Amino acid sequence: MARNKYPEITVERILDVSQRLFLEKGYDNTTIQDIVDELGALTKGAVYHHFKSKEEVFDALCEKLF
């Protein structure tokens, strides 16, 4: 399996999709699977490679925005 040369791009994609879903559905109603489904080409394992939990995704998103 090829390694991603630009993991920061993957992280940005995850954060962008997560932000949209958190705004549309709310944090409590958004699951990691929802995020994976919106990303299309990424697996749940790929998301968990970058973030350990939905809370960590949210924290990174807050850090990015503020």
C-alpha positions in Angstrom: 0.0 0.0 0.0 1.4 3.4 -1.0 2.0 6.0 1.7 0.4 9.4 1.5 3.1 11.9 0.6 1.0 14.8 2.0 -0.7 13.8 5.2 -1.5 17.4 6.0 -3.8 17.5 3.0 -5.7 14.4 4.3 -6.0 16.1 7.7 -7.4 19.2 6.1 -9.9 17.2 4.2 -11.0 15.4 7.4 -11.4 18.8 9.2 -13.3 20.4 6.3 -15.8 17.5 6.1 -16.1 17.4 9.9 -16.8 21.1 10.1 -19.6 20.9 7.5 -21.1 17.8 9.2 -20.9 19.3 12.7 -22.7 22.4 11.5 -25.3 20.5 9.6 -26.0 17.7 12.0 -24.5 18.9 15.2 -21.6 17.4 17.1 -23.6 14.7 19.0 -25.4 13.5 15.8 -22.2 13.2 13.7 -20.3 9.9 13.8 -16.8 9.0 12.6 -18.6 6.8 10.0 -20.5 9.9 8.8 -17.2 11.6 8.2 -15.7 8.6 6.5 -18.8 8.3 4.2 -18.4 11.9 3.1 -14.7 11.6 2.5 -15.3 8.8 -0.1 -11.8 7.5 -0.8 -10.6 7.3 2.8 -11.2 4.4 5.2 -12.2 4.6 8.8 -8.6 3.4 9.6 -7.2 6.3 7.7 -9.2 8.8 9.8 -8.2 7.0 13.0 -4.6 7.2 11.8 -4.8 10.9 12.1 -7.3 11.3 14.9 -7.9 9.0 17.9 -11.6 10.1 18.3 -14.3 12.4 17.2 -13.4 14.6 20.2 -9.9 14.9 18.9 -11.2 15.9 15.4 -13.4 18.5 17.1 -10.4 19.8 19.2 -8.2 20.1 16.1 -11.0 21.9 14.3 -11.5 24.4 17.1 -7.7 25.0 17.2 -7.7 25.6 13.4 -10.6 28.0 13.6 -9.6 29.9 16.7 
